[in-house]
Amino acid sequence: MDALRLAFVAGEASGDLLAAPVIEALSGRGAARTAGVAGDRMIAAGCETWHHIRELSVRGYAEVLRELPRLLALRRRLAERIVHERPAALVGVDAPDFNLQLETRVRRAGIPTVHYVSPSIWAWRRGRIETIRRAASHVLLVFPFEADIYRQAAIPATYVGHPLASAIAPDADPATARAELGLPSGTTVVALLPGSRRAEVAFIAPVLLHAARHLLDRDTAMRFVLPVADRGLRAHLETLLAAMPAVRERTRLVDGHSHGCLQAADGVLVASGTATLEAALFGKPMVIVYRMPRLSWWLMRGRGYLPWVGLPNILAREFLVPELLQDAATPEAIATALAGLLDDGPRCAMLRERFAAMRAELRRDTPTLAAEAILATATRRSQ
């Protein structure tokens, strides 16, 4: 029997990370050929590229408004291509603002759709559950508490676990990672993760680098490691560092390899997003930071249902680690918060225990479970 053809559409670096192992699981079974909007990991896993993921990587209301005509045109072309080529199913990976509308149009044309990663309806925009109902034949869930939400809404869904919980070794040796990155032993290393999109890096990277300067005032031997999520961001980060010679001298820029940087670190300054979960799975004390254009912040403020924005805190249902957002995210406050964590041995030990429990709860054979659910959806008629 010929392999099924599946369309994948991922919208950002985290979606690339989520989709690649699933594509490998599908390919390993000889069950599917994949094509669509892909990042480097998906491409390496065998996904044919219609568009690179960078074309969709936009964050924040103000930024989306500027890019909206281009994004709408791209989505229209994708829908037309998918409907014309009629794959066995469309798998939209995260990026709900883009993918849910795409899935709705494709599903209306009789093509089954799978949405991988539920939108954060438990955090904000609960009314979106009806949009999901129209868009998705099946939803793949990465957090266990989401299953009850979809069961109550009578929307077909499968909890597949979070792939990062299996991908990250629980006892990864920092010394090994430091040696690979050329970092010295015996000094405190802080990982700086300002995000993966150009817009968020533009707002968050400067404040993290200034926080690093304040940390150096406390510990002149401290070192920093900064993974560059996208090669196109490197020149911007180098320009920022060139204006801060003391920080530049003690900072190692690394293309990709964010996991190695987290493994090597004693503590982390991280933009809100999937990277906060990665830091938790490595058991690292962290301070979660987010800044955005004032218009975007004004539009979003007060719309959340939860008091937390960072995934470790959401999963714990409490402020395990500090969150400093917008005007509260000053370099001084960020440096003080991280220094306070690193100086508190008992609290760091408690965080490691709580993060280990999270890992156990999230760990499943995610690629296999996701591949099975996708194939089951693709081989029955769209509902």
ROTI-280682 format. One record per residue: x, y, z of N, C-alpha, C in turn. Coordinates in pm, whole numbers, plus 50000, padded with zeros to 5 digits. Layout:
XYZXYZXYZ;...
END
This chain:
500844988050000500005000050000500885012550000;500525022549917501285034849913501205042050047;502295048950082502315056550207501305067850200;500665070550312499775082050320500555094950304;499915104650242500495117950235499855126650343;500695133350422500225141950530500825155850514;500025166050537500515179850539500755184050682;501905190350707502235195950839502445210950823;501925218550920502175232950922502575236751064;503845240151082504355245051210504655259851197;504515267151308504615281651297505745288251371;506545280451445507615286451522508615275651563;509715279851628510785270451661510305259251752;509425262451848508935252051938508095241851862;507345246251761506575236951679507465227851598;508585233151551509575225051480510085213951571;510375217451695510855207651793509805197151823;508555201051831507475191651860507195182251743;507205187551623506775179751506507825169951458;509105173351469510145164951408510115150451455;510015147551587509985133551629508745126051580;507635133151564506415126751513506605123051367;507215131951291507495129051150508435117151139;509415116351228510325104851228509565092051260;508635092651357507855080851392506985076451275;506385085651205505575082351088506425076550977;507585082750952508465077850846509035064150879;509335062051007509895049251049508945037751025;507675040551025506675030150998506435028550849;507045037350770506745037250627505295040950602;504715047850700503275050150696502885063250629;503815072650617503415085650568504575093150505;504215101350406505135111150349504605124850391;505475133450435505055146250491505605157850411;504845168650409505255180950341504505192450404;505055204650392504345216150443505255227350487;504855234350594505635245250652506495239150762;507795239350742508685231550828509885239850871;510425236150989511685241651036512815231851008;514005235351054515185227351021515085213051073;514535211251194514425197751249513425189351170;512315195251132511335188151052511915184350916;512665193350858513285190550728514265178950742;515065179150848516025168250870515305155050892;514085155450947513305143350971512645138050845;512695145850737512175141050609510975148650556;510625159850618509475167650572509855176050450;509115174350342509315182750223508895197050257;509655206850212509415220750253508675228650146;507475233050178506775242550094507175256850132;507255259250262507695272150316508495269250442;509495277750472510225276050597509435282550710;509625277050828508915281550947509135296450976;510265301850933510585315950960509515325250902;508845320850796507845329350731506615331650819;506435323250921505275324651009505635330151146;506915331851175507355334951311507175349751343;505985353151390505655366851430504985366151566;505295375851654504695375551789504205389351829;503085389651899502575402251953501565408751859;500575415551917499525421651837500075431851739;500935440651784501445451151696502215445251580;503025435051607503825428951502502935421551402;501925414451453501025407151365500265416751274;499855428151328499135437851246499975442351127;501265444451149502135448651039502275437650934;502315425150980502545413950890501265407350841;500105412450884498855405450859498565403050711;498715412850623498425410050481499255398450425;500535398350458501385387450409500955374050467;500655373550598500255361050661498925355850606;497975364850584496695360650528496865354950387;497715361450308497955356450172498635342750175;499575341050266500265328150279499275317350322;498405320350418497435310450464496465306750352;496055316550275495145313650164495815304350061;497075307150028497775298649932497965284549986;498265283550116498425270250177497115262350172;496025268850206494725262150204494405257250063;494645265649964494365261749826495235249949784;496475250149825497365239149787496945226049855;496625226849984496235214750057494945208950001;493965217649975492685212949920492895206849782;493785212849704494065207649569494785194249575;495785193049662496585180749668495925169849750;495005173549837494195164149916495045153549987;495865157850082496565148050166495555140550253;496005129750315495115121950401494685129750524;495525139350568495185147850683496125159750685;495665170250749496505181850781496795181650930;498055183150966498455184251106498965198551129;498195206251203498625219651241499335218951375;500565223651380501375222551501501405236151571;500685236851682500635249051763500205260851675;500785272851694500465284751615498955285951590;498135286351696496675285651676496095297151597;496635309151611496075320551538496155318351388;497175311451344497325308451202496655295251166;496905285051246496515271451206495035268351221;494355273651322492965269951342492085274151224;492315285951171491545290251055491905282150931;493195278950917493615270350807492945256650817;492945251050937492335237850958490835238250929;490175249050969488735250150946488425249550797;489165256950718488905256950573489195243350512;490285237150553490665224150498489665213450540;489215214050666488265203950714486925205150640;486505217450611485265219350536485345213050397;486555211850345486755205550213486825190350224;486585184850344486535170450361487845163850397;488845171650435490145166150472490255166150624;490525154650687490655154350833491785163350882;491615168851001492615177851058492975173651200;494235175151232494725172451367495425185151415;495055189751532495755201251590496645196151704;497945198251690498915193351787499305204751880;498935203652003499105213152113497845221852124;497115219552228495915227352252496255241952277;495515251152217495655265152259495415266252410;495945276552469495895277952616494535283052663;493495275452630492145279552670491975279252820;492855271952891492815271653036493455284053097;494145291953013494805304053062494085316753017;493555316652894492845328252844492065324152719;491075332452679490255330352560489555316752563;488765314252667488055301552680487075299252565;486535310152510485595308752400486185302452276;487505301452273488165295552157487865280652143;487325274452247487015260152238486075257352122;485165266752091484245264751979484975265851846;485975274551839486805275351718487555262251698;488065256651807488775243951799487825232851753;486605232951803485625222751764485415222851611;485325234951552485125235951408486385232051330;487545234951388488795233451314489355219351315;489275212551428490055200351448489175187851453;489535177951371488925164851384489425157951511;490665161251549491275155151668492335164851721;492495165251853493475173951917494465165351995;495745168451980496805161652056497205170752172;497095165652293497315173552414498685170452474;499375180752522500705178652580500725180052731;499615184452791499545185652936498375177252988;498575169753096497545160253140496245166853183;496285178753242495055184953291494125189253177;494625189653053493795193852940492765183252901;493045170552934492155159752889490725161752939;490545165953064489205168053118488465179253044;489175189553004488555200752932487945195752802;488715187752728488235182952598487175172052614;487285164152719486255154052743484915160852771;484935171252853483705178352886483115185452764;484005189852674483535196652553483165186952442;483395173952464483085163552365483845165752234;485105169652245485995171152130487015159952135;487135151652030488095140652031489515145652058;490175139652154491515144152192492285132652254;493605133352245494485123252302495615130152377;495825126452503496975131452577498195123252534;499175129952476500365122952423501615125852506;501465133852613502635137752690503395148752618;504415153652685505235164052624506565157952580;506905159152452508125152452402509395156952471;509405169052522510615173752590510935165552714;509915159952778510145152252900510935139552873;510855134352751511655122652714512955126652648;512975138252583514165142452509515275147452600;514905152252719515885158252809516255148152917;517535144852926518015135253025517875141253164;517345133653261517095139253394518355142753471;519465135853444520695138153519521835142353427;521525150753329522545155253234523675162353308;524905158853276526075163753349526475177753301;526415187853388526815201353346528265202053300;529155194453364530575195053328530805190853183;530075180653139530215176153000529795187152904;528665193552932528185204252845529135216052846;529685219352961530635230552969531875227752886;532365215452893533545211952815533255213152665;532075208652623531715209452482531555223752435;531125232652525530905246652489532135255352515;533195249552569534395257252598534235266552716;533385262752811533165270852931534005265453046;534515274053131535375269353240534575262453350;535205253253417534595247153536534895255953657;534125254253762534395261553886533875275653888;533145279853786532535293153786531025291653767;530285301853808528835301753788528535305253643;527705296953580527305299153441525805301953436;525435312553367524025316253351523675315553203;522615308353170522115307753033521125319153011;521285326052899520395337052861519575332552740;518265331552756517385326952648516325337552620;516595346552525515675357652500514555354652402;514395342052361513315338452269513845334452133;512915330952046513285325951914512805334851800;511895344151827511385352851722512115366251726;512285371951608513025384651599512385395351685;511055396351684510385407051759510605405551908;510475393351962510655391752106512115393252146;513035388552062514465390252092514815405052097;514235412952009514515427252008514125433952139;513075429052204512625435152329513245428852452;513555415952445513985408752565515495407552577;516195405652464517645403852472518365415652539;518035428152507518755439152573518615439052724;517405436352775517235436652920517955424952985;518035413352919518775402152976520285405052978;520775411352873522215414552871522555425152976;521665434652997521915444453104521805437853242;520905428053255520855420553380522165412953401;522735407653294524025400753303525095410253354;525065422653309526055432353358525905434453508;524665435153557524445436553701524915424153777;524725412353718525205400153783526725400053791;527395405653690528855406453693529345415553805;528535425553839528915434253952528955426254082;528145415554090528115407054209529175396254205;529475391454084530415380254067531175382453937;532365387753946533125391353826533595379053748;533565367353810533985355253740532835348253666;531625353153681530465346653621530605346353469;530095335653409530075334253263528635332653215;528425336353088527095335653028527175327952897;526085320952869525985313852742524635317152681;524655320652552523435325652486523235317752357;522255308552354521985301252231521225310052132;521665310052007521025317851902520015308851833;518735311651855517675302651808517585302251657;517925313251592517835314151447519085321451397;519705316051295520955322151245520775336751208;519555340251165519305354051126519345363851242;519355358751366519385367451484520795370251533;521765363051481523105363951537523695377951523;523565384151407524145397351386523565407451485;522265406651510521635415851606522195413851746;522345401451787522885398551921524345402851931;525105400851825526505405251828526605420451840;525695427451775525675442051785525365446451928;524395440051990524065443352129525255440752221;525925429552202527065426052287528245435352264;528415439852140529555448752110529465461652190;528255465852227528075478052305528285475752454;528535463152494528725459752636529975451052648;531155456852637532395448952631532585439352748;532225443452869532445434752985531585422152975;530345423852929529465412352913529905404052793;530285410852685530715403452565531905394452596;532815399252675534025391652707533705378552780;532585378352851532245366752934531035359052881;530645361952756529475355552698529855347152577;529345334952576529555325952463528265325152382;528305330152257527185328752166527275315052100;526165307852098526155294352042525005293451942;525295288951821524245287051721523435274651757;522165276751794521325265551835521805259751966;521665246551982522165239252100521675245152231;520405249252234519895254952358519905244752472;519735232152439519755221952544521135220652606;522165221452525523515221152579523785233052669;523265244652630523435256652712522705255252845;521505249852843520775247752967521455237353054;521955226952993522655216553069523875222353140;524565231453075525795237153131525545247253242;524325252653249524055264253333523785260653478;524115270153566523695269653706522335276253724;522055286353644520795293653650520455298853512;519195303253496518695306953364517865319653373;518085328653277517195339853253516495336853121;515155335653122514475329853007513195337152975;512955339252845511695344952800510575335052820;509405340052856508245331352874507955323752746;507685310752759507445302252643507915288152673;508055280252568508445266252584509795264852652;510685274552632512015273552693511955273252845;510895278652904510775277853051510565263353094;509805255753015509615241553046510915233953026;511665237252922512955230852898513885233153017;513925245453065514785248453180514355240353302;513045239053323512545231253437512925216553424;512835211053303513155196853282514635194253302;515465204453286516885203353320517125205953468;516055209553541516175211753685516865224553724;516775234953640517535247153662516715258153729;517265264653830516635276753883516545287153772;515455294553768515265303953657514485316153702;514635326653626513765338253634513125339753497;511785340153495511035341353370510795356153343;511095360153220511045374353182510205375853056;509425386553050508815389752921508585404752909;508905409752790508625423552752508125423652609;507275433152576506735434352441506405448952416;506065452752292505655466552266504485470552356;504455483052393503435487652487502015485352434;501825487152303500495484852247500075470352266;500985461052239500675446852257500355443852403;501165449552493500935447252636499595452852680;499265464752631497995471052669496815462552620;496925457052500495845448952445495685435652519;496785430152571496735416952633496485417252783;496775428452847496705428752993495275426153040;495175419053148493875416253207493055405553138;493625399353033492845389352959493115375153007;494095373453096494425360153144493545355653258;493365342453270492585336653378493455331753493;494765330453467495685325053567496635335953613;497135334653734498105344553782499525342253731;499735331253657501085327853610501135327953458;502335330653402502535329853258503545319053222;504455315653312505485305653285504955291553303;505325282653212504805268953218505155261753348;506345263053404506605256153531505655260653641;505355273453645504435278453747502995274153720;502615273753593501265269153558501075254553597;502075246253567501975232053601501975229953752;502725238253824502795237053970501605243654038;500905252453965499795260254021500255269254134;501475273954124502015283554222503255290054163;503715300854226504915307754180506145300354233;506535289754164507765282654201508975291354172;508955298354058510075306754018509555320753987;510405330853998509945344653977509545347053831;508535355453814508125360353683508195375653687;508965381353598509085395853588508645400053448;507555407453442506925410453314506865425553291;507095429353168506975442953118507735452853207;507065462453270507785472753346508505467053467;508035455653519508725449253631510025442553590;510185440353459511365433253409512505443053384;513025448753492514185457653483515455449353502;516565453753446517815446153465518145443853612;517955454053695518275452753837517395442253904;516095442653876515185433053939515475418853892;515765417253764516065403853711517325398253774;518375406553780519635401953840519455398453986;518725406654058518515404254201517735391254223;516725389054140515905376854155516735364354129;517555364254025518345352353996519435350254100;520075361154140521115359854244520525354154372;519315358554406518665353354526518395338454516;518015333754398517815319354379519125311654392;520145316354323521415309054320522065308554458;521795318454541522375318754675521585310454777;520435305154736519555297954828519585283054796;520525275854857520705261654830519465253254855;518815254654971517595246854996516505249354892;516345261854850515305264654751515655258254617;516925258554579517345251954454517085236954460;517355230854575517095216454591515605213554581;514775222054640513325220354631512875221454486;513425231054411513045232654271513405220254190;514565214654216514965202554142513965191154168;513525189654293512555179254325511215181554256;510755193954256509465196954193509545195254041;510645199453985510815198153840510915183453799;511545175153883511625160753854510235154453853;509385158753946508015153653950507245157753824;507455169953777506825174453653507255165653537;508535162753531509055154653422508395140953420;508245134753536507625121553543506175122053494;505475132753526504075133953486503925136253336;504895143053276504805146653135505405136153042;506145126753097506885117353012505975106152961;505875105352830505155094652761505935091452633;505535080952561506125078352429505385087352329;505695100152337504935110152264504935108052112;506075105852049506035104151902505145092751858;505195081451929504365069951891502895072851914;502555078452030501155081552059500595091651959;501395101951927500935112051832500785106151692;501765098051650501685091951517500465082851506;500185075051609499025066151608497725074151595;497625085051671496395093051666496245099851530;497345104551471497285110851340496865100851233;497465088851237497115078751138495665074251153;495205072851277493805068851299492855079451244;493195092151263492355103051210492395103451059;493585101251003493755102150858493055090850783;492865079650850492325068050780490825066250802;490195076050866488725075750872488175088750814;486935088550776486355100250710486305112050805;486545123950751486455136250831485055137450890;485025141351018483735142451087483075155951059;
END
